[in-house]
């Protein structure tokens, strides 16, 4: 909520200052404010999540890359069980690094079975709060095309002494994709794929911030699928929640 207040304290005085040219943006800003408050209310109930981040949006077939798996807990969590699904015809898992993981006790070593990576373990005492790295999955690109990865299932358990299941969301941030190309792929296709895959950093400045959120809202009524961050073919409030989440964590 503090982040929401800071954003609104910046937006509203600027938009309604006497004589300001930005008065004409009052409605978009009002809409953004309402959406921000709506997102905050949703987050109050379902703020915990598992997030996956691909190191490269565009990869040459045969090259290696990695995927970081993060867990965010809005209440203390001391056990996680995450299954990450990947297209095993396009991607091969070459290793799983847990050296920097918040997980200190693994029920069993991370496993790869067919197209599923399984990460299951816990921490001492009441667990962790905030966002922490669960594992880094090293991969190799095999077959060309768009490769989609997603958390096929997640389970977070509270460190409350009874193992209560933490209500978590995964459909908005538990997905990622990359484009795999070969030496014969033309440059325009590669550049187009790169522009699409670098999703929430709309202005390309290397950060996801208020400028990107503003650009997203400016395109809201056009329903431009360029801003379809979760890959469902539509520009919806789910996509807004993704860019909002990214802006808070970058």
C-alpha positions in Angstrom: 0.0 0.0 0.0 2.9 2.4 0.7 4.0 2.1 -2.9 0.5 2.8 -4.1 0.4 5.9 -2.0 3.7 7.2 -3.3 2.5 6.7 -6.9 -0.7 8.5 -6.4 0.9 11.3 -4.4 3.0 11.9 -7.5 0.2 11.5 -10.1 -2.7 13.5 -8.6 -1.0 16.9 -7.8 0.6 16.9 -11.3 -2.7 16.1 -13.0 -4.8 18.7 -11.3 -2.4 21.6 -10.9 -4.1 24.8 -12.0 -3.3 25.6 -15.6 -1.5 22.3 -16.1 -1.6 20.8 -19.6 -1.9 17.4 -18.0 -5.5 18.1 -16.9 -6.7 16.3 -20.0 -5.1 13.1 -18.6 -7.3 13.2 -15.5 -9.5 10.4 -16.6 -6.6 8.0 -17.5 -5.0 8.8 -14.2 -8.2 8.3 -12.4 -8.6 4.9 -14.0 -5.0 4.0 -13.1 -5.6 5.1 -9.5 -8.7 2.9 -9.3 -6.8 0.0 -10.8 -4.0 0.5 -8.4 -6.3 0.4 -5.5 -8.1 -2.6 -6.9 -4.7 -4.4 -7.4 -3.8 -3.5 -3.8 -7.0 -4.9 -2.5 -6.5 -8.1 -4.5 -2.9 -8.3 -3.2 -4.1 -8.1 0.4 -5.7 -11.5 0.0 -3.5 -13.2 -2.6 -0.1 -11.6 -2.5 2.1 -14.6 -2.3 3.3 -16.0 -5.6 5.9 -17.9 -7.5 7.6 -16.0 -10.3 9.9 -17.3 -13.0 12.4 -15.1 -14.9 14.2 -16.2 -18.1 17.7 -14.8 -18.5 17.4 -14.1 -22.2 14.2 -13.4 -24.2 15.8 -14.6 -27.5 18.2 -17.5 -27.7 20.2 -19.2 -30.5 19.5 -22.9 -30.8 22.4 -24.7 -29.1 23.1 -21.9 -26.7 22.5 -22.1 -22.9 20.5 -19.8 -20.7 18.9 -20.0 -17.3 15.6 -19.6 -15.5 15.3 -18.2 -12.0 12.5 -19.3 -9.8 11.4 -17.0 -7.0 8.8 -17.3 -4.3 7.2 -14.3 -2.6 5.5 -14.7 0.7 3.2 -12.1 2.3 3.0 -14.3 5.5 5.9 -16.4 6.8 6.4 -19.5 4.6 8.6 -22.4 5.6 7.8 -25.0 2.9 7.4 -24.8 -0.9 6.5 -27.3 -3.5 6.8 -26.0 -7.1 6.5 -27.8 -10.4 7.8 -26.0 -13.5 6.6 -27.2 -16.8 8.8 -26.7 -19.9 8.7 -27.9 -23.6 11.3 -30.7 -23.5 11.4 -30.9 -27.3 12.6 -27.3 -27.4 14.6 -27.1 -24.1 16.9 -29.4 -22.2 17.6 -29.0 -18.5 21.3 -29.2 -17.9 21.4 -28.6 -14.2 19.8 -27.0 -11.2 21.7 -24.6 -8.9 20.4 -24.2 -5.4 23.5 -22.6 -3.9 21.8 -19.3 -3.3 18.4 -20.7 -2.5 16.3 -19.6 0.5 15.5 -23.3 0.9 17.8 -25.0 3.3 16.2 -28.4 3.8 15.2 -30.3 0.6 12.7 -33.1 1.1 14.5 -34.6 -1.9 17.0 -33.2 -4.4 15.4 -31.1 -7.3 14.3 -33.5 -10.0 13.6 -33.4 -13.8 11.0 -35.8 -15.1 10.0 -35.6 -18.7 8.8 -31.9 -19.0 8.6 -31.1 -15.3 11.1 -29.7 -12.9 10.1 -30.4 -9.3 11.4 -28.2 -6.4 10.3 -29.2 -2.9 11.8 -28.2 0.4 11.7 -25.9 3.4 13.5 -23.6 5.8 14.1 -23.5 9.6 11.7 -21.9 12.1 8.8 -19.8 10.8 10.3 -19.4 7.3 10.8 -16.5 5.1 9.0 -13.3 4.1 9.3 -11.3 0.9 10.7 -12.5 -2.4 13.6 -15.0 -2.4 15.3 -17.2 -5.0 14.2 -20.9 -4.9 16.5 -22.2 -7.6 18.3 -21.4 -10.8 17.6 -23.9 -13.6 20.2 -24.1 -16.3 18.9 -24.9 -19.7 19.9 -25.4 -23.3 17.9 -24.3 -26.3 17.2 -27.1 -28.8 14.4 -26.5 -31.3 13.4 -23.2 -32.8 10.2 -21.4 -32.1 8.5 -19.8 -29.1 9.0 -21.8 -25.9 6.6 -21.4 -23.0 7.4 -22.2 -19.4 4.9 -22.1 -16.5 4.4 -23.2 -13.0 2.1 -26.1 -13.5 1.5 -26.3 -9.7 2.6 -24.5 -6.6 2.1 -25.1 -2.9 3.3 -22.7 -0.2 2.9 -23.7 3.5 2.8 -21.2 6.3 5.3 -21.5 9.2 2.5 -21.3 11.7 3.1 -24.7 13.4 0.2 -26.4 11.6 1.3 -26.2 8.0 -1.5 -24.1 6.7 -1.7 -23.7 3.0 -0.9 -20.1 1.9 -3.3 -18.7 -0.7 -1.0 -17.9 -3.6 -1.4 -16.8 -7.2 0.6 -18.2 -10.1 -1.3 -17.5 -13.3 -0.1 -13.9 -13.6 3.6 -14.2 -12.8 4.3 -17.9 -12.9 4.8 -17.9 -16.7 7.6 -16.9 -19.0 8.6 -17.4 -22.7 11.5 -17.1 -25.0 12.1 -17.3 -28.7 14.6 -19.8 -30.0 16.1 -19.2 -33.5 18.8 -20.7 -35.7 21.4 -19.4 -38.1 19.0 -19.3 -41.0 16.4 -17.1 -39.2 16.2 -13.7 -40.8 17.2 -10.7 -38.6 13.8 -9.0 -38.9 12.1 -12.1 -37.3 14.7 -12.1 -34.5 14.2 -8.4 -33.8 10.4 -8.7 -33.9 10.6 -11.6 -31.4 12.9 -9.7 -29.1 10.6 -6.7 -29.1 7.7 -9.0 -28.1 9.5 -11.0 -25.5 10.9 -8.0 -23.6 7.5 -7.5 -22.2 6.9 -5.2 -19.3 9.8 -2.8 -20.0 7.8 -1.0 -22.6 10.1 2.0 -23.1 13.2 -0.2 -23.2 15.2 1.7 -20.6 16.0 -1.5 -18.6 13.6 -0.7 -15.8 9.9 -1.4 -15.2 8.5 1.8 -13.7 5.8 4.4 -13.8 6.6 5.3 -17.4 5.9 1.8 -18.5 2.7 1.7 -16.5 1.6 4.9 -18.1 2.3 3.6 -21.6 0.3 0.5 -20.7 -2.7 2.5 -19.6 -2.5 4.8 -22.7 -3.0 1.6 -24.8 -5.7 0.2 -22.6 -8.7 1.0 -24.8 -7.0 -0.3 -27.9 -6.5 -3.7 -26.3 -3.2 -3.9 -28.1 -1.9 -7.5 -27.8 1.7 -6.2 -27.6 0.8 -5.8 -23.9 -0.5 -9.3 -23.5 2.1 -10.3 -20.9 0.6 -13.7 -19.9 0.2 -15.0 -23.4 -3.6 -15.5 -23.4 -4.1 -13.5 -26.5 -5.8 -10.6 -24.7 -4.9 -7.4 -23.0 -6.7 -7.6 -19.6 -6.4 -6.6 -16.0 -4.3 -9.7 -15.5 -1.7 -8.1 -17.7 -2.0 -4.9 -15.7 -1.3 -6.9 -12.5 1.8 -8.3 -14.1 3.4 -5.0 -15.0 2.4 -3.6 -11.6 4.1 -6.5 -9.9 7.2 -6.1 -12.1 7.4 -2.4 -11.2 7.4 -3.2 -7.5 10.2 -5.8 -7.8 12.6 -4.0 -10.2 
